[in-house]
Amino acid sequence: MKTIPKVILDVWIIEDDELFREKLSELISLSDEFVCSNIFPACEPAINLLKSEDPPDIFLMDLGLPGMNGIEGIRQIKQIVPGVTMVVLTVFEDTDSILQAISSGASGYLLKDSSLDSIINSLKAILSGGAPINPQIAKKILQLFAKTHLENTYDLTPREREVLSLLVDGLPKKQIAVKMAITFHTVDKHLRNIYTKLQVPSRSMAVAKALKEKLF
């Protein structure tokens, strides 16, 4: 029976703290799954080397770097090597940094206050197609999505959402009134509020916006 060769992923580190960079590189190369072939104190030399050498499988990089910052570094590296996995390793855990890193192309976000062993273990998620994300960061991302969803409801009341849902189902105002056991006048009032909150002038545009933005 043939033995399937183990896949070893190449990691390049961009980190300005020399001691941390060296220790992390050494620990990565001691693992069975990874090898660290290059380390850099800044983005610029890493980007320059990409022009003459094959890219790594993974970039592990800080955000607060001298010269080009990590966010811009992620953007430029992804332009050169779109398929490379970018993993942030930083002290920054604010919402802006997380959003900018992810929107720039990062598929992982780890914090430096984690132990080196846990950082390596988090990287192993890449082997199974996962994303290495610190639990604190994952929680913040979920909170951001929840907040975004709430903002996308346009502060509609439960009754207004019910009216809008029935509009999407194609019911005329009279049937909405009967189904909700309210007066025709009350339906009109709800519709005016819905149009104002959605910033649309008509029933058809309210339905279109509800469907486009998946308000249900």
C-alpha positions as CSV (number, residue, x, y, z in Angstrom):
1,M,0.0,0.0,0.0
2,K,1.4,3.3,-1.1
3,T,1.9,6.0,1.5
4,I,0.4,9.4,0.6
5,P,3.0,12.1,1.0
6,K,2.2,14.6,3.7
7,V,1.5,18.1,2.5
8,I,3.8,20.7,4.1
9,L,2.8,24.3,3.7
10,D,5.4,27.1,3.3
11,V,4.9,30.1,5.5
12,W,6.5,33.6,5.2
13,I,6.4,35.8,8.2
14,I,6.2,39.6,8.2
15,E,6.9,40.9,11.7
16,D,9.0,43.8,12.9
17,D,9.7,42.3,16.4
18,E,12.9,40.4,15.7
19,L,12.8,38.1,18.8
20,F,9.2,37.2,18.3
21,R,9.8,36.7,14.5
22,E,12.7,34.3,15.1
23,K,10.9,32.3,17.8
24,L,7.8,32.0,15.7
25,S,9.8,31.0,12.6
26,E,11.6,28.3,14.6
27,L,8.4,26.9,16.1
28,I,6.6,26.8,12.7
29,S,9.5,24.9,11.1
30,L,9.6,22.4,13.9
31,S,6.0,21.4,13.2
32,D,5.1,18.5,10.8
33,E,2.7,20.5,8.8
34,F,4.6,23.8,8.0
35,V,8.0,25.1,7.1
36,C,9.0,28.8,7.4
37,S,11.3,29.6,4.5
38,N,11.4,33.4,4.8
39,I,11.0,36.1,7.4
40,F,10.8,39.8,7.0
41,P,10.8,42.9,9.2
42,A,8.5,44.8,6.8
43,C,6.2,44.3,3.8
44,E,8.4,45.9,1.1
45,P,11.2,43.2,1.0
46,A,8.6,40.4,1.0
47,I,6.7,42.0,-1.9
48,N,10.0,42.5,-3.8
49,L,11.0,38.8,-3.3
50,L,7.6,37.7,-4.7
51,K,8.8,39.1,-8.0
52,S,11.7,36.6,-8.2
53,E,10.6,33.6,-6.1
54,D,7.7,31.2,-5.9
55,P,5.1,32.5,-3.3
56,P,4.5,30.7,-0.1
57,D,1.2,29.0,0.8
58,I,0.6,31.3,3.8
59,F,1.6,34.8,4.8
60,L,1.6,35.4,8.6
61,M,1.8,39.1,9.2
62,D,1.5,41.9,11.6
63,L,-0.5,45.0,11.0
64,G,1.6,47.6,12.8
65,L,4.7,47.6,10.6
66,P,7.3,50.1,9.7
67,G,6.9,51.7,6.3
68,M,3.9,50.0,4.5
69,N,1.3,49.0,7.1
70,G,-0.1,45.5,7.2
71,I,-3.5,46.4,5.6
72,E,-1.9,47.8,2.5
73,G,0.6,44.9,2.5
74,I,-2.3,42.4,2.4
75,R,-3.9,44.3,-0.6
76,Q,-0.6,44.4,-2.6
77,I,0.3,40.8,-1.9
78,K,-3.2,39.6,-2.9
79,Q,-2.9,41.5,-6.1
80,I,0.4,39.7,-6.9
81,V,-0.7,36.3,-5.6
82,P,-4.5,36.2,-5.4
83,G,-4.6,32.6,-4.1
84,V,-2.2,33.0,-1.2
85,T,-3.7,32.6,2.4
86,M,-3.2,35.8,4.4
87,V,-3.3,35.4,8.2
88,V,-3.0,38.4,10.5
89,L,-1.1,38.1,13.7
90,T,-1.3,41.3,15.7
91,V,-2.1,43.1,19.0
92,F,-4.9,45.0,17.3
93,E,-8.4,43.7,18.1
94,D,-10.5,46.8,17.3
95,T,-13.4,46.5,14.9
96,D,-11.8,48.8,12.3
97,S,-8.6,46.7,12.1
98,I,-10.6,43.4,11.8
99,L,-12.9,44.8,9.1
100,Q,-10.1,46.4,7.1
101,A,-7.9,43.2,7.2
102,I,-10.8,40.9,6.1
103,S,-12.0,43.3,3.4
104,S,-8.4,43.6,2.1
105,G,-8.1,39.8,1.7
106,A,-7.1,38.3,5.1
107,S,-8.7,34.9,5.7
108,G,-7.4,34.5,9.3
109,Y,-7.0,36.8,12.3
110,L,-4.9,35.8,15.3
111,L,-3.8,37.8,18.4
112,K,-0.2,38.0,19.7
113,D,-1.3,37.4,23.3
114,S,-2.0,33.8,22.3
115,S,0.7,31.3,23.1
116,L,3.0,30.3,20.2
117,D,1.7,26.8,20.4
118,S,-1.9,27.9,20.1
119,I,-0.9,30.1,17.1
120,I,0.5,27.0,15.4
121,N,-2.5,25.0,16.2
122,S,-4.8,27.7,14.8
123,L,-2.8,27.6,11.5
124,K,-3.6,23.9,11.2
125,A,-7.2,24.9,10.5
126,I,-6.0,25.9,7.0
127,L,-5.1,22.2,6.3
128,S,-8.8,21.3,6.4
129,G,-10.0,24.3,4.6
130,G,-10.8,26.3,7.7
131,A,-9.9,29.8,8.7
132,P,-7.6,30.4,11.7
133,I,-9.5,33.0,13.8
134,N,-8.9,33.8,17.5
135,P,-12.1,33.1,19.5
136,Q,-12.3,36.7,20.7
137,I,-12.1,37.9,17.1
138,A,-14.7,35.3,16.0
139,K,-17.1,36.7,18.6
140,K,-16.5,40.3,17.4
141,I,-17.2,39.3,13.8
142,L,-20.4,37.6,14.8
143,Q,-21.4,40.7,16.7
144,L,-20.6,42.9,13.7
145,F,-22.9,40.7,11.5
146,A,-25.7,40.8,14.0
147,K,-25.4,44.6,14.2
148,T,-25.4,44.9,10.5
149,H,-28.5,42.7,10.2
150,L,-30.3,44.9,12.8
151,E,-29.3,48.0,10.9
152,N,-30.6,46.5,7.7
153,T,-34.1,46.1,9.3
154,Y,-34.4,49.9,9.1
155,D,-35.9,50.0,12.6
156,L,-39.2,48.5,11.3
157,T,-41.6,47.6,14.1
158,P,-42.8,43.9,14.2
159,R,-46.2,45.0,12.8
160,E,-44.5,47.0,10.0
161,R,-42.3,43.9,9.2
162,E,-45.5,41.8,9.0
163,V,-47.1,44.3,6.6
164,L,-44.0,44.3,4.5
165,S,-43.9,40.5,4.4
166,L,-47.5,40.4,3.2
167,L,-46.7,43.0,0.6
168,V,-43.8,40.7,-0.6
169,D,-46.4,37.9,-0.8
170,G,-48.5,40.0,-3.1
171,L,-51.4,40.7,-0.9
172,P,-53.5,43.9,-1.5
173,K,-54.1,46.3,1.3
174,K,-57.7,45.0,2.0
175,Q,-56.4,41.4,2.4
176,I,-53.6,42.6,4.6
177,A,-56.1,44.3,6.8
178,V,-58.2,41.2,7.1
179,K,-55.3,38.9,7.7
180,M,-53.8,41.1,10.4
181,A,-57.3,41.9,11.9
182,I,-56.6,45.7,11.6
183,T,-58.4,48.5,9.8
184,F,-57.7,49.6,6.3
185,H,-56.6,53.0,7.7
186,T,-54.1,51.3,10.0
187,V,-52.6,49.4,7.1
188,D,-52.2,52.7,5.2
189,K,-50.4,54.2,8.3
190,H,-48.0,51.2,8.4
191,L,-47.3,51.5,4.7
192,R,-46.5,55.2,5.0
193,N,-44.1,54.4,7.9
194,I,-42.5,51.6,5.8
195,Y,-42.0,53.8,2.8
196,T,-40.4,56.5,5.0
197,K,-38.0,54.1,6.8
198,L,-37.0,52.3,3.6
199,Q,-36.7,55.6,1.7
200,V,-38.9,54.4,-1.2
201,P,-41.9,56.1,-2.8
202,S,-44.0,53.1,-3.7
203,R,-45.2,49.6,-2.9
204,S,-43.3,48.0,-5.7
205,M,-40.0,49.6,-4.7
206,A,-40.6,48.6,-1.0
207,V,-41.0,45.0,-2.2
208,A,-37.9,45.2,-4.4
209,K,-35.8,46.6,-1.6
210,A,-37.0,44.0,0.9
211,L,-36.1,41.2,-1.6
212,K,-32.8,42.7,-2.6
213,E,-31.6,43.3,1.0
214,K,-33.1,40.1,2.3
215,L,-35.0,41.8,5.1
216,F,-36.7,38.5,6.1
